[in-house]
Amino acid sequence: IPHPHQAYKRGRLFEQLDAGRQHPIIWVSAPPGSGKTTLISSYIEARSLQALWYQIDSGDRDIASFFHYLALAVKTLVPRYRKILQPLTPEYLPNLIIFTKRFFETLAQCLDIPTVIVLDNYQEVPTEAPLHNILCEASKSLPEGISFIMLSRNDPPASFSRLQLYGSLALINWHDLQLTFEEAQNIALKRSTSTIPIDRLTELHQQTNGWVAGFRLLLDHEIKNSETQIKNYKAQQVLFNYFSEEVFIHWPSNTQIALLRTAALPLITIKQAQQLTGDENIGKILNDLYLRNYFVVQRIDDDICYEYHSLFRDFLLDRAKKTFNPEEWLNLQRQAAALMLQANKIEVAVSLFHITQDWIGLKNAILLEASSLLAAGRHQTLLQWLNWLPKEIFEQSPWLLYWRALAALPFNPIEARSF
């Protein structure tokens, strides 16, 4: 679960969430920087809820990967339970609905009441992915007191329309998440020891149209004359980039370079940051940004990790590509991939190997992980990774052909034999 520092507790939205938990699914949809993650993490803390927090990514288009990582999350959350959450191996695919029902019935037995299952970044699920229908079915298998909370930049897809129609889905949208003036005042009081004139606060609130990230930027830097006016939430990316640059240029050049290097990874420990940047002070810098709520959240994995807000990371990545020459940036990403492989973050490493076209690194990662992927039923993931490799790599390593054949066997036995 992300841990924003000293998050402002939004009472009126907490009440909406309390009411929403009477439904199997709460859908929170709003643009980036609207405070979705902070809202839910602070709500979980305020209500002392057991929570399973799952970050969706493109790998979840392979439904077996979703079940695999959800089972790992449950095991981490409640290690005392020894119930086995069955992996989705190919023999279960013809009866996927029955498998889903039994999986979530078993999962519910492992969890306390009340519990929320948060699926973050749900907009990453492709429209055609089977996960939508799976979660609709899963919501019917959860007992009262266990709810899904979906965090997304988008409204619920068509697959969820039936749940909306019959009142099984509560919706909290951009209109709900916009700051009221009272909330803006309270945030100002929490973040500043000096009193800000009421007319100035009114101006900031109106200018940002209730957008949390924009309001905090304007508030923190006390901008008096900005040509950037927000007319609606579609302009938020422009404002974010504008003020990010205003913040960025005030940091020393060595700090700027260090932060640009850390952006190569979506989630980074202090040790990894030091290895990637060569800067012994980078841990202090990241912690300082976290304590100041500068678009950095803290997560607890095996170690303390830091994660940039997606918009802020996009800004850093864009700046990095303009700062480093292509060869430097390529080497930096490959170094990041090696760090991820060393930390057993295989999927992040594989993604970076693919992006940088490091085919030897990708081949070695596949050979290392292929057996485990098949055991977890993640045949489609393995096939995708193998399909990224150029033909000549297969000619150098016959084991790749073996794993490709096994991955394809349950779906296309004739093609599998041809490998």
N, C-alpha and C positions, 0 to 999 in steps of 0.2 A: 504494500500500500504506500503510495507517495505521502510524504510528510511535509507539506508547506509550512513554513515557519510562521508561528503566531497568526494563523488564518483568522479572518473576521468571520464570526459565526452569524449566518444569515437566518434569523429566526423564522421569518415568514416562509422561506423556502424549506426549512426544516419541518414546518407544519405540513407543507404540501407533500414532502417525502413520507412523513408519518402516515398521512392518508393514503398515499400511493402504495405503501407496503401492504395494504389490504388487497392489492392486485398481484397476480403472478409476475408482471413485468412493469418496471418504471422505465420510460424512455426519455432520456435527457438529450435534447438536440439544440445546438447553438453553434455559431461560428467560433473559430479559434480565439482564445483569449477572453472568453466569456465567463470563465471561472468554473467550468463543469467539474474538473478534477478536484479543485480546492473545495468546492461545495460538498461533494460526496465524501471525500476523505475527512473533512471536518465534521460532517454529519455522523459518520461512523464512530469517530472519536467521542463526539458529544453524547451519543446514545449508547456507547459502550457495546457496540454490536460486534459479533463475530463476522468476519468478512473474508471472502475469497476474491482476490483482485487479479483479473486475467487481462493481459494486454493483447488485443487482437493484432495480427499482422498478416502479410500476404501469404505466409505459410499455412494459414488456416483454411485456404481454399481446398487443401487436402483434409477432408473431414477426420481422417484417422489421426492426423497431427493434433487437431483440436481435442479429441478424446484423450490422447496420450498426455498432453500437457495439462489438461484439466485434472487428470488422475494424479499427476505429479504434484499439482498445486494442493489438492486435497490431502495428499500424504504429508506434505510440508506443514499444512495448517493443523492437522490433527494426527500426529504420528502415532498416537496411542491406539488408533483403530487398525485392525489387521484385515479388514474386509478388502477383498480383491476387486478392483475396478477393472473389468475385462478390457483389453485393447481391442480396437476395431480391426480385426484381421479379416481377410477377404471372404471367408466362409459366412460371415455375418451380414455382408452387404445386401444379399437378396431380401433380408428381413430387417432393414435398417430401423424402421419405426419400432419394432419390438425390442431391438438392441438398445435403442435410445431410452425407451421406457424403463427397461431393467437397469440400465446404467445409472439413470438419475434417481431411481428408487433406492438403489444401493448407496449412491452418493448422499442422498438425504439422510440415510441412517447414520452416516459418519458425522453429520453436522449438528450443532446445537440449534435450539430455537430461542430467539430469532437469529437468522443469518441472512446476509445479502451476498449475492454472487455478482460482482461487478465485471462487466465486459467493456473494457476501455478501447477507444479508437475503433468503434464498430464500423465506421465509414470505410475501413480497409477491406471489408468483406465484399467481394464482387457481387453484382446484381444476380448473376446466375448460380452462385455458390449454393450447395445443398445445406449449408449451415443455417440459413434462414428457416427453412422448414423443420430442421432438427430442433432448433430452439423453440419454435412454436409448439412442437410436440413435447419437448422437455418441460415447458412451463406447466403442462397439464399433469406432469408426474411429480411435481414438488408439493409437499404438504403446506398447509397454512403456516406462515411464520418464516418461510424461506422464499425470497424473491430475487429475481434478476433485476439489475440496474444496468441499462445499456447507455453508454456515453458515446455520442456520435455528432458529427458536424451536419448530418443529414436527418431528415424525417424518417420514420419507420418505412421500410420497403413494402411493396405490395403484399408480400407473404404474411405480414402482420395485420393486414386490414381486417381480417375476420376477428382477431383478438380485440382490436379497437371497437369493432361493431358491437361485440357482446360484452364490453366492459372489462376485459381481462388485461387491459394495458392502460396505464396512467401516463400522460404526456406532460413533460415540463419542457417548454420551448424557449426560444430566444427572447420572446416578450416577457416571460416570467423571470429570466435571468438578468435582464437589464437592471442596473442599479436604480433604486429609487433615490430621491434626493436625501431622504433620511439616512439611508445606508451610506451614501457618499459622505455625508457629514460624519457619521460614525467611523468610517475608514480614515477620514482626515484626522479625527481626534486620536485614533489609534496609532497613526503613522507620524504624527507631528506633535512636538511639545509646544509649539507656538500656535496661537489662534489665527486661522486663515479667515479673512473677511468673508461674510456671507455672500456678498455679490460676486466675489472671486470664485467661491465654491460653486455658485449657481452657474457661472460662466463655464467652468470646467465640466460640470455635469451635463450641461446642454451641448457643449462642443463634442463630447465623446458619446452622446446619445446612450448613456448608461453602460457603455462597454468597459468592463472592469480593467483590462490591461491598459487601454488608452487613458483611462482616468488616473490610474496609478502613475503612469509615466508623466502625465502633465502635472500631477500633484507633486511628485518627487522632484521634478526639475523646475517647478514654479515658472512655467513658461508664460510669458505675458503677451507676446505678440507672435502668434503662429499663423502662417498662411494656410496651413492645412486644416481644413474644417471637415468634420465628418457629417455627412448628410444622412447616411444610413450605414448599416454594418458591412456593406460591400466595399466600403472605402477603408476598412480596418487594416488590411495588409499594407496599404500605402502609409498610413499613420505609424504603424508598427515599425516599418523599415526606416521611416524618417527619424523617429526618436531613438531607435536602436543605434543609428549612426551618430546621433547627438551624444548618446551615452558612450559609445565605443571610442570615439576620437579623444575622449578625456582620459582614457587609460594610457599608462606608459606603453611604449612600443613593444617591449618584451612581453608584457601582459597580453597585448593584442595578439601577438604571434602565438603565444601559448594557448589562448582560448580558441584560436582558429584551428590549431592542431587537434585539440580535444574534440572538436566538432566532427571529426572522422568517425567517432563512435557514438551510437545512440545512448549508451549507458556506460559510465566509466567510474572506476575506483580511483582512489588517490594514487595508488601504486602504478596503475596503468597510465594515469595522466602524467606521472613523473617520467615513466619510460618513454611515452610518446612525445613529450615536450622537452625533456632534459632540464626541466625547471623544478627545483626542489620546493619552491614556494607555491606551486600550482594548487596543492591541496588547500592551503590557506585562502587562496583566491576564490576557489569554488565554494568553500564554506562561507566566505564573506558574502558572495553573491546570493547564496541560499538564505543566509540570515537577513539580508536586505530585501528578500523577495524579488530579486532581479531575474525572474524567469528561469529559476533553477529550483528543482525539487530534489528532495533526498529520498532515496529508497534503501531499504535494508535487505540485502541478499545474503550471501555468505559474508559479505563485508559491506561497509557503507558505500553506496553508489550515488552519483549525481547524474541528473538527467535535465537537459535543457527543454524548456517549452518548445513545442514543435516550430512555432513561428520564429523564435529566437535562434534555434538551430538552423533553420532555413536561411536566415540572415547570415549567420556565421559561415555556412557552407558556401553561400554565394560570394561572400567576401574572400574566403579562402581560395576559391578558384581564380579570383582576380589578383590575389596577392602572390601566390606561389606559381611558378611556371609549371606546365603540365607534367614534366618529369618529376619534380619535387612532390607534387600532389599525389601522383601515382605511387611513388615510393612510400609516402606517408600512409596512404590507404592500405598498402601491402603490409607495412609494419603493424598497422592496426589489426589487420586480419590475423597476423601471426600471434599477436597478443590475445586475441579472442580464442584462437585455437588452443593456445597454452592454458587459457582459463576454462577450457571445455565449453565455450559458448559457440558450439559448432555452427549453428544456423547463421549467426552474425558473421562468422568467419567465411562461410561458404558464399554468402551474399557479397562480401567484399572481394573474395577471389574472383567471383563472376564479373563484378563491376570493373575490376582492374585487369581482367583477362589473364589472371595468373593461373594458367591451366594445370601446372604441376602442383601448386598448392591445392587447387580444387580436387584434382585427382587423389592426392594423399588424404584429404579430408573425407572424400567419398569412401575410399578403401577402409578408412578407420571406422566409419559410422554405418556402413551398408548393412551389416548383420543386425545391428540394433534397430535400424529403421524397419527392416522386414519383420522383426519380432514384434514390433509395435503396430504392425499393419500399415505402415506409412509407405506403401509401395509407390503411390503417386508422387510423393516428395522425392523419393530416390530416383524415379524416372525423370523428373524435372531436372534434377541436378545433373544426371548423366547426359541428358539432351543438351545441356549447356556446353559440353565438351566438344571440341573439334574432332573430326574423324581420325586424324593422325595420332591423337592421344590413345585411342582405343587400339590402334595397331601396335603401340608400344607397351600396352598393359592388357593382356588377355583377361585378367581378373575382372576388368570393367565389363567385358562382354558377358561373363558369368553372372554378375550382379544385375545387369540389364535384363538378361533372360529370366532370372528369378523374379524380378520386379514386375515384368510383363506377363508372366505365366498365368496368374489368376484371371486376367482380363482378355488376353489374346494368346492362347496356347500355340497356335500355328505360327504367329509372328515370333514368339519367344523361342521356338525351335530353330528359327532361321538365324538367330544370333550365334 
